[in-house]
Amino acid sequence: MLLFMKGAGIVSSIVVLIALAITLLKALVGLVAFVGVVLKLLVVLAFVAVIAGVGFMALRSWQERKKTAA
């Protein structure tokens, strides 16, 4: 009986370690996915900021040209 309990303890320890490793890998995959989404959002926001800056500069130069022409 003692040998059976020892064997069951070892097998259950291995199963628990495998379950913990799977859980850790799931968490890492989730973290990588989250970081990827954040990076994509930062890239999109950077492009929006550049386009808005170019639009602002074009509008400002257009208004200055209107002032100097009048």
PDB file with SEQRES, HELIX, SHEET and CRYST1 records, atoms N, CA, C and O in Angstrom:
SEQRES   1 A   70  MET LEU LEU PHE MET LYS GLY ALA GLY ILE VAL SER SER          
SEQRES   2 A   70  ILE VAL VAL LEU ILE ALA LEU ALA ILE THR LEU LEU LYS          
SEQRES   3 A   70  ALA LEU VAL GLY LEU VAL ALA PHE VAL GLY VAL VAL LEU          
SEQRES   4 A   70  LYS LEU LEU VAL VAL LEU ALA PHE VAL ALA VAL ILE ALA          
SEQRES   5 A   70  GLY VAL GLY PHE MET ALA LEU ARG SER TRP GLN GLU ARG          
SEQRES   6 A   70  LYS LYS THR ALA ALA                                          
HELIX    1 AA1 LEU A    2  ALA A   69  1                                  68    
CRYST1    1.000    1.000    1.000  90.00  90.00  90.00 P 1           1          
ATOM      1  N   MET A   1       0.824  -1.199   0.000  1.00  0.00           N  
ATOM      2  CA  MET A   1       0.000   0.000   0.000  1.00  0.00           C  
ATOM      3  C   MET A   1       0.865   1.259   0.000  1.00  0.00           C  
ATOM      4  O   MET A   1       0.553   2.239  -0.676  1.00  0.00           O  
ATOM      5  N   LEU A   2       1.960   1.219   0.770  1.00  0.00           N  
ATOM      6  CA  LEU A   2       2.849   2.383   0.843  1.00  0.00           C  
ATOM      7  C   LEU A   2       3.511   2.655  -0.508  1.00  0.00           C  
ATOM      8  O   LEU A   2       3.683   3.811  -0.897  1.00  0.00           O  
ATOM      9  N   LEU A   3       3.879   1.598  -1.215  1.00  0.00           N  
ATOM     10  CA  LEU A   3       4.492   1.757  -2.535  1.00  0.00           C  
ATOM     11  C   LEU A   3       3.498   2.363  -3.527  1.00  0.00           C  
ATOM     12  O   LEU A   3       3.874   3.190  -4.358  1.00  0.00           O  
ATOM     13  N   PHE A   4       2.221   1.949  -3.438  1.00  0.00           N  
ATOM     14  CA  PHE A   4       1.179   2.515  -4.292  1.00  0.00           C  
ATOM     15  C   PHE A   4       1.003   4.003  -4.019  1.00  0.00           C  
ATOM     16  O   PHE A   4       0.865   4.790  -4.956  1.00  0.00           O  
ATOM     17  N   MET A   5       1.006   4.395  -2.762  1.00  0.00           N  
ATOM     18  CA  MET A   5       0.846   5.814  -2.399  1.00  0.00           C  
ATOM     19  C   MET A   5       2.038   6.633  -2.894  1.00  0.00           C  
ATOM     20  O   MET A   5       1.870   7.752  -3.379  1.00  0.00           O  
ATOM     21  N   LYS A   6       3.234   6.073  -2.771  1.00  0.00           N  
ATOM     22  CA  LYS A   6       4.424   6.773  -3.248  1.00  0.00           C  
ATOM     23  C   LYS A   6       4.376   6.933  -4.764  1.00  0.00           C  
ATOM     24  O   LYS A   6       4.697   8.002  -5.282  1.00  0.00           O  
ATOM     25  N   GLY A   7       3.978   5.881  -5.481  1.00  0.00           N  
ATOM     26  CA  GLY A   7       3.865   5.952  -6.936  1.00  0.00           C  
ATOM     27  C   GLY A   7       2.795   6.938  -7.367  1.00  0.00           C  
ATOM     28  O   GLY A   7       2.988   7.689  -8.323  1.00  0.00           O  
ATOM     29  N   ALA A   8       1.668   6.939  -6.667  1.00  0.00           N  
ATOM     30  CA  ALA A   8       0.597   7.886  -6.989  1.00  0.00           C  
ATOM     31  C   ALA A   8       1.050   9.315  -6.711  1.00  0.00           C  
ATOM     32  O   ALA A   8       0.673  10.235  -7.436  1.00  0.00           O  
ATOM     33  N   GLY A   9       1.839   9.503  -5.692  1.00  0.00           N  
ATOM     34  CA  GLY A   9       2.353  10.831  -5.373  1.00  0.00           C  
ATOM     35  C   GLY A   9       3.288  11.358  -6.454  1.00  0.00           C  
ATOM     36  O   GLY A   9       3.237  12.536  -6.808  1.00  0.00           O  
ATOM     37  N   ILE A  10       4.128  10.497  -6.967  1.00  0.00           N  
ATOM     38  CA  ILE A  10       5.067  10.897  -8.023  1.00  0.00           C  
ATOM     39  C   ILE A  10       4.314  11.204  -9.312  1.00  0.00           C  
ATOM     40  O   ILE A  10       4.583  12.211  -9.968  1.00  0.00           O  
ATOM     41  N   VAL A  11       3.373  10.337  -9.675  1.00  0.00           N  
ATOM     42  CA  VAL A  11       2.600  10.549 -10.904  1.00  0.00           C  
ATOM     43  C   VAL A  11       1.770  11.823 -10.789  1.00  0.00           C  
ATOM     44  O   VAL A  11       1.702  12.605 -11.738  1.00  0.00           O  
ATOM     45  N   SER A  12       1.148  12.037  -9.653  1.00  0.00           N  
ATOM     46  CA  SER A  12       0.334  13.251  -9.498  1.00  0.00           C  
ATOM     47  C   SER A  12       1.208  14.501  -9.503  1.00  0.00           C  
ATOM     48  O   SER A  12       0.783  15.549  -9.988  1.00  0.00           O  
ATOM     49  N   SER A  13       2.408  14.404  -8.974  1.00  0.00           N  
ATOM     50  CA  SER A  13       3.329  15.548  -9.019  1.00  0.00           C  
ATOM     51  C   SER A  13       3.698  15.885 -10.467  1.00  0.00           C  
ATOM     52  O   SER A  13       3.762  17.057 -10.837  1.00  0.00           O  
ATOM     53  N   ILE A  14       3.937  14.870 -11.272  1.00  0.00           N  
ATOM     54  CA  ILE A  14       4.266  15.110 -12.680  1.00  0.00           C  
ATOM     55  C   ILE A  14       3.077  15.710 -13.412  1.00  0.00           C  
ATOM     56  O   ILE A  14       3.244  16.617 -14.227  1.00  0.00           O  
ATOM     57  N   VAL A  15       1.880  15.213 -13.130  1.00  0.00           N  
ATOM     58  CA  VAL A  15       0.673  15.757 -13.770  1.00  0.00           C  
ATOM     59  C   VAL A  15       0.478  17.213 -13.379  1.00  0.00           C  
ATOM     60  O   VAL A  15       0.127  18.040 -14.221  1.00  0.00           O  
ATOM     61  N   VAL A  16       0.702  17.534 -12.112  1.00  0.00           N  
ATOM     62  CA  VAL A  16       0.558  18.919 -11.653  1.00  0.00           C  
ATOM     63  C   VAL A  16       1.597  19.813 -12.316  1.00  0.00           C  
ATOM     64  O   VAL A  16       1.279  20.939 -12.700  1.00  0.00           O  
ATOM     65  N   LEU A  17       2.826  19.339 -12.460  1.00  0.00           N  
ATOM     66  CA  LEU A  17       3.861  20.138 -13.119  1.00  0.00           C  
ATOM     67  C   LEU A  17       3.521  20.378 -14.587  1.00  0.00           C  
ATOM     68  O   LEU A  17       3.754  21.468 -15.109  1.00  0.00           O  
ATOM     69  N   ILE A  18       2.973  19.370 -15.252  1.00  0.00           N  
ATOM     70  CA  ILE A  18       2.562  19.544 -16.648  1.00  0.00           C  
ATOM     71  C   ILE A  18       1.421  20.547 -16.736  1.00  0.00           C  
ATOM     72  O   ILE A  18       1.405  21.389 -17.634  1.00  0.00           O  
ATOM     73  N   ALA A  19       0.465  20.464 -15.811  1.00  0.00           N  
ATOM     74  CA  ALA A  19      -0.650  21.406 -15.806  1.00  0.00           C  
ATOM     75  C   ALA A  19      -0.162  22.830 -15.560  1.00  0.00           C  
ATOM     76  O   ALA A  19      -0.649  23.771 -16.187  1.00  0.00           O  
ATOM     77  N   LEU A  20       0.792  22.991 -14.659  1.00  0.00           N  
ATOM     78  CA  LEU A  20       1.355  24.318 -14.411  1.00  0.00           C  
ATOM     79  C   LEU A  20       2.098  24.852 -15.624  1.00  0.00           C  
ATOM     80  O   LEU A  20       2.014  26.042 -15.929  1.00  0.00           O  
ATOM     81  N   ALA A  21       2.825  23.982 -16.321  1.00  0.00           N  
ATOM     82  CA  ALA A  21       3.537  24.411 -17.520  1.00  0.00           C  
ATOM     83  C   ALA A  21       2.553  24.842 -18.609  1.00  0.00           C  
ATOM     84  O   ALA A  21       2.791  25.835 -19.296  1.00  0.00           O  
ATOM     85  N   ILE A  22       1.456  24.108 -18.770  1.00  0.00           N  
ATOM     86  CA  ILE A  22       0.448  24.483 -19.761  1.00  0.00           C  
ATOM     87  C   ILE A  22      -0.188  25.814 -19.403  1.00  0.00           C  
ATOM     88  O   ILE A  22      -0.406  26.657 -20.274  1.00  0.00           O  
ATOM     89  N   THR A  23      -0.484  26.007 -18.125  1.00  0.00           N  
ATOM     90  CA  THR A  23      -1.068  27.273 -17.680  1.00  0.00           C  
ATOM     91  C   THR A  23      -0.102  28.433 -17.915  1.00  0.00           C  
ATOM     92  O   THR A  23      -0.519  29.510 -18.339  1.00  0.00           O  
ATOM     93  N   LEU A  24       1.181  28.219 -17.643  1.00  0.00           N  
ATOM     94  CA  LEU A  24       2.184  29.256 -17.872  1.00  0.00           C  
ATOM     95  C   LEU A  24       2.277  29.596 -19.355  1.00  0.00           C  
ATOM     96  O   LEU A  24       2.372  30.769 -19.715  1.00  0.00           O  
ATOM     97  N   LEU A  25       2.251  28.588 -20.213  1.00  0.00           N  
ATOM     98  CA  LEU A  25       2.320  28.842 -21.651  1.00  0.00           C  
ATOM     99  C   LEU A  25       1.096  29.591 -22.141  1.00  0.00           C  
ATOM    100  O   LEU A  25       1.213  30.466 -22.999  1.00  0.00           O  
ATOM    101  N   LYS A  26      -0.091  29.263 -21.606  1.00  0.00           N  
ATOM    102  CA  LYS A  26      -1.297  30.000 -21.972  1.00  0.00           C  
ATOM    103  C   LYS A  26      -1.177  31.461 -21.560  1.00  0.00           C  
ATOM    104  O   LYS A  26      -1.563  32.357 -22.311  1.00  0.00           O  
ATOM    105  N   ALA A  27      -0.645  31.701 -20.373  1.00  0.00           N  
ATOM    106  CA  ALA A  27      -0.477  33.077 -19.902  1.00  0.00           C  
ATOM    107  C   ALA A  27       0.528  33.828 -20.773  1.00  0.00           C  
ATOM    108  O   ALA A  27       0.327  35.002 -21.085  1.00  0.00           O  
ATOM    109  N   LEU A  28       1.602  33.158 -21.163  1.00  0.00           N  
ATOM    110  CA  LEU A  28       2.597  33.803 -22.022  1.00  0.00           C  
ATOM    111  C   LEU A  28       2.027  34.122 -23.398  1.00  0.00           C  
ATOM    112  O   LEU A  28       2.315  35.179 -23.959  1.00  0.00           O  
ATOM    113  N   VAL A  29       1.229  33.224 -23.939  1.00  0.00           N  
ATOM    114  CA  VAL A  29       0.600  33.480 -25.236  1.00  0.00           C  
ATOM    115  C   VAL A  29      -0.341  34.675 -25.121  1.00  0.00           C  
ATOM    116  O   VAL A  29      -0.381  35.523 -26.013  1.00  0.00           O  
ATOM    117  N   GLY A  30      -1.091  34.746 -24.037  1.00  0.00           N  
ATOM    118  CA  GLY A  30      -1.980  35.884 -23.813  1.00  0.00           C  
ATOM    119  C   GLY A  30      -1.210  37.183 -23.675  1.00  0.00           C  
ATOM    120  O   GLY A  30      -1.631  38.214 -24.200  1.00  0.00           O  
ATOM    121  N   LEU A  31      -0.085  37.144 -22.975  1.00  0.00           N  
ATOM    122  CA  LEU A  31       0.735  38.346 -22.812  1.00  0.00           C  
ATOM    123  C   LEU A  31       1.307  38.801 -24.147  1.00  0.00           C  
ATOM    124  O   LEU A  31       1.302  39.993 -24.453  1.00  0.00           O  
ATOM    125  N   VAL A  32       1.797  37.861 -24.936  1.00  0.00           N  
ATOM    126  CA  VAL A  32       2.351  38.221 -26.246  1.00  0.00           C  
ATOM    127  C   VAL A  32       1.265  38.801 -27.143  1.00  0.00           C  
ATOM    128  O   VAL A  32       1.508  39.760 -27.875  1.00  0.00           O  
ATOM    129  N   ALA A  33       0.075  38.226 -27.087  1.00  0.00           N  
ATOM    130  CA  ALA A  33      -1.032  38.756 -27.885  1.00  0.00           C  
ATOM    131  C   ALA A  33      -1.384  40.171 -27.439  1.00  0.00           C  
ATOM    132  O   ALA A  33      -1.627  41.042 -28.275  1.00  0.00           O  
ATOM    133  N   PHE A  34      -1.414  40.404 -26.136  1.00  0.00           N  
ATOM    134  CA  PHE A  34      -1.729  41.730 -25.611  1.00  0.00           C  
ATOM    135  C   PHE A  34      -0.675  42.749 -26.036  1.00  0.00           C  
ATOM    136  O   PHE A  34      -1.013  43.856 -26.454  1.00  0.00           O  
ATOM    137  N   VAL A  35       0.591  42.381 -25.929  1.00  0.00           N  
ATOM    138  CA  VAL A  35       1.666  43.288 -26.332  1.00  0.00           C  
ATOM    139  C   VAL A  35       1.588  43.571 -27.831  1.00  0.00           C  
ATOM    140  O   VAL A  35       1.843  44.693 -28.267  1.00  0.00           O  
ATOM    141  N   GLY A  36       1.239  42.564 -28.612  1.00  0.00           N  
ATOM    142  CA  GLY A  36       1.091  42.769 -30.052  1.00  0.00           C  
ATOM    143  C   GLY A  36      -0.021  43.750 -30.380  1.00  0.00           C  
ATOM    144  O   GLY A  36       0.139  44.607 -31.250  1.00  0.00           O  
ATOM    145  N   VAL A  37      -1.146  43.630 -29.687  1.00  0.00           N  
ATOM    146  CA  VAL A  37      -2.262  44.560 -29.907  1.00  0.00           C  
ATOM    147  C   VAL A  37      -1.863  45.968 -29.504  1.00  0.00           C  
ATOM    148  O   VAL A  37      -2.191  46.928 -30.200  1.00  0.00           O  
ATOM    149  N   VAL A  38      -1.160  46.100 -28.391  1.00  0.00           N  
ATOM    150  CA  VAL A  38      -0.721  47.428 -27.947  1.00  0.00           C  
ATOM    151  C   VAL A  38       0.231  48.047 -28.969  1.00  0.00           C  
ATOM    152  O   VAL A  38       0.123  49.236 -29.271  1.00  0.00           O  
ATOM    153  N   LEU A  39       1.151  47.265 -29.499  1.00  0.00           N  
ATOM    154  CA  LEU A  39       2.074  47.788 -30.506  1.00  0.00           C  
ATOM    155  C   LEU A  39       1.340  48.202 -31.774  1.00  0.00           C  
ATOM    156  O   LEU A  39       1.664  49.228 -32.372  1.00  0.00           O  
ATOM    157  N   LYS A  40       0.354  47.412 -32.187  1.00  0.00           N  
ATOM    158  CA  LYS A  40      -0.421  47.768 -33.374  1.00  0.00           C  
ATOM    159  C   LYS A  40      -1.173  49.074 -33.144  1.00  0.00           C  
ATOM    160  O   LYS A  40      -1.229  49.926 -34.031  1.00  0.00           O  
ATOM    161  N   LEU A  41      -1.747  49.232 -31.963  1.00  0.00           N  
ATOM    162  CA  LEU A  41      -2.450  50.482 -31.651  1.00  0.00           C  
ATOM    163  C   LEU A  41      -1.499  51.677 -31.643  1.00  0.00           C  
ATOM    164  O   LEU A  41      -1.855  52.762 -32.102  1.00  0.00           O  
ATOM    165  N   LEU A  42      -0.295  51.475 -31.122  1.00  0.00           N  
ATOM    166  CA  LEU A  42       0.685  52.567 -31.122  1.00  0.00           C  
ATOM    167  C   LEU A  42       1.081  52.961 -32.542  1.00  0.00           C  
ATOM    168  O   LEU A  42       1.245  54.145 -32.837  1.00  0.00           O  
ATOM    169  N   VAL A  43       1.233  51.979 -33.413  1.00  0.00           N  
ATOM    170  CA  VAL A  43       1.576  52.281 -34.806  1.00  0.00           C  
ATOM    171  C   VAL A  43       0.444  53.053 -35.470  1.00  0.00           C  
ATOM    172  O   VAL A  43       0.689  54.030 -36.179  1.00  0.00           O  
ATOM    173  N   VAL A  44      -0.788  52.622 -35.246  1.00  0.00           N  
ATOM    174  CA  VAL A  44      -1.940  53.315 -35.836  1.00  0.00           C  
ATOM    175  C   VAL A  44      -2.024  54.739 -35.300  1.00  0.00           C  
ATOM    176  O   VAL A  44      -2.256  55.676 -36.064  1.00  0.00           O  
ATOM    177  N   LEU A  45      -1.837  54.910 -33.993  1.00  0.00           N  
ATOM    178  CA  LEU A  45      -1.887  56.256 -33.415  1.00  0.00           C  
ATOM    179  C   LEU A  45      -0.762  57.137 -33.955  1.00  0.00           C  
ATOM    180  O   LEU A  45      -0.960  58.335 -34.155  1.00  0.00           O  
ATOM    181  N   ALA A  46       0.406  56.563 -34.190  1.00  0.00           N  
ATOM    182  CA  ALA A  46       1.505  57.338 -34.754  1.00  0.00           C  
ATOM    183  C   ALA A  46       1.161  57.810 -36.167  1.00  0.00           C  
ATOM    184  O   ALA A  46       1.427  58.960 -36.514  1.00  0.00           O  
ATOM    185  N   PHE A  47       0.577  56.938 -36.977  1.00  0.00           N  
ATOM    186  CA  PHE A  47       0.177  57.341 -38.324  1.00  0.00           C  
ATOM    187  C   PHE A  47      -0.898  58.410 -38.287  1.00  0.00           C  
ATOM    188  O   PHE A  47      -0.864  59.353 -39.078  1.00  0.00           O  
ATOM    189  N   VAL A  48      -1.854  58.274 -37.377  1.00  0.00           N  
ATOM    190  CA  VAL A  48      -2.904  59.286 -37.249  1.00  0.00           C  
ATOM    191  C   VAL A  48      -2.293  60.621 -36.836  1.00  0.00           C  
ATOM    192  O   VAL A  48      -2.693  61.665 -37.351  1.00  0.00           O  
ATOM    193  N   ALA A  49      -1.334  60.604 -35.919  1.00  0.00           N  
ATOM    194  CA  ALA A  49      -0.687  61.835 -35.483  1.00  0.00           C  
ATOM    195  C   ALA A  49       0.083  62.480 -36.637  1.00  0.00           C  
ATOM    196  O   ALA A  49       0.056  63.701 -36.791  1.00  0.00           O  
ATOM    197  N   VAL A  50       0.765  61.678 -37.443  1.00  0.00           N  
ATOM    198  CA  VAL A  50       1.510  62.226 -38.584  1.00  0.00           C  
ATOM    199  C   VAL A  50       0.558  62.836 -39.598  1.00  0.00           C  
ATOM    200  O   VAL A  50       0.801  63.932 -40.103  1.00  0.00           O  
ATOM    201  N   ILE A  51      -0.530  62.127 -39.897  1.00  0.00           N  
ATOM    202  CA  ILE A  51      -1.494  62.647 -40.868  1.00  0.00           C  
ATOM    203  C   ILE A  51      -2.144  63.922 -40.344  1.00  0.00           C  
ATOM    204  O   ILE A  51      -2.341  64.874 -41.100  1.00  0.00           O  
ATOM    205  N   ALA A  52      -2.481  63.949 -39.044  1.00  0.00           N  
ATOM    206  CA  ALA A  52      -3.069  65.157 -38.460  1.00  0.00           C  
ATOM    207  C   ALA A  52      -2.071  66.311 -38.484  1.00  0.00           C  
ATOM    208  O   ALA A  52      -2.454  67.451 -38.748  1.00  0.00           O  
ATOM    209  N   GLY A  53      -0.800  66.030 -38.211  1.00  0.00           N  
ATOM    210  CA  GLY A  53       0.221  67.078 -38.255  1.00  0.00           C  
ATOM    211  C   GLY A  53       0.400  67.639 -39.653  1.00  0.00           C  
ATOM    212  O   GLY A  53       0.521  68.852 -39.825  1.00  0.00           O  
ATOM    213  N   VAL A  54       0.418  66.772 -40.648  1.00  0.00           N  
ATOM    214  CA  VAL A  54       0.548  67.230 -42.031  1.00  0.00           C  
ATOM    215  C   VAL A  54      -0.669  68.054 -42.425  1.00  0.00           C  
ATOM    216  O   VAL A  54      -0.532  69.091 -43.074  1.00  0.00           O  
ATOM    217  N   GLY A  55      -1.854  67.605 -42.039  1.00  0.00           N  
ATOM    218  CA  GLY A  55      -3.065  68.363 -42.326  1.00  0.00           C  
ATOM    219  C   GLY A  55      -3.064  69.719 -41.650  1.00  0.00           C  
ATOM    220  O   GLY A  55      -3.480  70.715 -42.242  1.00  0.00           O  
ATOM    221  N   PHE A  56      -2.599  69.759 -40.414  1.00  0.00           N  
ATOM    222  CA  PHE A  56      -2.532  71.032 -39.689  1.00  0.00           C  
ATOM    223  C   PHE A  56      -1.554  71.989 -40.360  1.00  0.00           C  
ATOM    224  O   PHE A  56      -1.842  73.176 -40.512  1.00  0.00           O  
ATOM    225  N   MET A  57      -0.391  71.466 -40.762  1.00  0.00           N  
ATOM    226  CA  MET A  57       0.582  72.337 -41.425  1.00  0.00           C  
ATOM    227  C   MET A  57       0.055  72.831 -42.776  1.00  0.00           C  
ATOM    228  O   MET A  57       0.277  73.986 -43.137  1.00  0.00           O  
ATOM    229  N   ALA A  58      -0.628  71.982 -43.510  1.00  0.00           N  
ATOM    230  CA  ALA A  58      -1.183  72.394 -44.795  1.00  0.00           C  
ATOM    231  C   ALA A  58      -2.254  73.460 -44.593  1.00  0.00           C  
ATOM    232  O   ALA A  58      -2.306  74.439 -45.337  1.00  0.00           O  
ATOM    233  N   LEU A  59      -3.101  73.275 -43.598  1.00  0.00           N  
ATOM    234  CA  LEU A  59      -4.149  74.262 -43.318  1.00  0.00           C  
ATOM    235  C   LEU A  59      -3.538  75.599 -42.895  1.00  0.00           C  
ATOM    236  O   LEU A  59      -4.006  76.663 -43.298  1.00  0.00           O  
ATOM    237  N   ARG A  60      -2.488  75.527 -42.078  1.00  0.00           N  
ATOM    238  CA  ARG A  60      -1.836  76.756 -41.623  1.00  0.00           C  
ATOM    239  C   ARG A  60      -1.174  77.498 -42.782  1.00  0.00           C  
ATOM    240  O   ARG A  60      -1.281  78.721 -42.877  1.00  0.00           O  
ATOM    241  N   SER A  61      -0.500  76.776 -43.652  1.00  0.00           N  
ATOM    242  CA  SER A  61       0.150  77.434 -44.790  1.00  0.00           C  
ATOM    243  C   SER A  61      -0.895  77.984 -45.760  1.00  0.00           C  
ATOM    244  O   SER A  61      -0.679  79.033 -46.368  1.00  0.00           O  
ATOM    245  N   TRP A  62      -2.010  77.299 -45.909  1.00  0.00           N  
ATOM    246  CA  TRP A  62      -3.091  77.785 -46.768  1.00  0.00           C  
ATOM    247  C   TRP A  62      -3.661  79.076 -46.208  1.00  0.00           C  
ATOM    248  O   TRP A  62      -3.937  80.004 -46.969  1.00  0.00           O  
ATOM    249  N   GLN A  63      -3.846  79.161 -44.886  1.00  0.00           N  
ATOM    250  CA  GLN A  63      -4.365  80.395 -44.272  1.00  0.00           C  
ATOM    251  C   GLN A  63      -3.352  81.520 -44.385  1.00  0.00           C  
ATOM    252  O   GLN A  63      -3.738  82.665 -44.618  1.00  0.00           O  
ATOM    253  N   GLU A  64      -2.068  81.228 -44.228  1.00  0.00           N  
ATOM    254  CA  GLU A  64      -1.044  82.263 -44.368  1.00  0.00           C  
ATOM    255  C   GLU A  64      -0.980  82.787 -45.796  1.00  0.00           C  
ATOM    256  O   GLU A  64      -0.794  83.983 -46.021  1.00  0.00           O  
ATOM    257  N   ARG A  65      -1.138  81.876 -46.766  1.00  0.00           N  
ATOM    258  CA  ARG A  65      -1.154  82.330 -48.163  1.00  0.00           C  
ATOM    259  C   ARG A  65      -2.358  83.206 -48.448  1.00  0.00           C  
ATOM    260  O   ARG A  65      -2.264  84.155 -49.226  1.00  0.00           O  
ATOM    261  N   LYS A  66      -3.489  82.898 -47.826  1.00  0.00           N  
ATOM    262  CA  LYS A  66      -4.682  83.721 -48.015  1.00  0.00           C  
ATOM    263  C   LYS A  66      -4.445  85.124 -47.420  1.00  0.00           C  
ATOM    264  O   LYS A  66      -4.880  86.119 -47.999  1.00  0.00           O  
ATOM    265  N   LYS A  67      -3.762  85.205 -46.275  1.00  0.00           N  
ATOM    266  CA  LYS A  67      -3.510  86.468 -45.623  1.00  0.00           C  
ATOM    267  C   LYS A  67      -2.558  87.331 -46.483  1.00  0.00           C  
ATOM    268  O   LYS A  67      -2.783  88.528 -46.663  1.00  0.00           O  
ATOM    269  N   THR A  68      -1.509  86.706 -47.001  1.00  0.00           N  
ATOM    270  CA  THR A  68      -0.530  87.476 -47.776  1.00  0.00           C  
ATOM    271  C   THR A  68      -1.102  87.861 -49.133  1.00  0.00           C  
ATOM    272  O   THR A  68      -0.679  88.873 -49.691  1.00  0.00           O  
ATOM    273  N   ALA A  69      -2.031  87.115 -49.683  1.00  0.00           N  
ATOM    274  CA  ALA A  69      -2.611  87.449 -50.972  1.00  0.00           C  
ATOM    275  C   ALA A  69      -3.627  88.574 -50.857  1.00  0.00           C  
ATOM    276  O   ALA A  69      -3.869  89.295 -51.825  1.00  0.00           O  
ATOM    277  N   ALA A  70      -4.222  88.730 -49.681  1.00  0.00           N  
ATOM    278  CA  ALA A  70      -5.273  89.748 -49.515  1.00  0.00           C  
ATOM    279  C   ALA A  70      -4.729  91.119 -49.261  1.00  0.00           C  
ATOM    280  O   ALA A  70      -5.497  92.069 -49.103  1.00  0.00           O  
TER     281      ALA A  70                                                      
END                                                                             
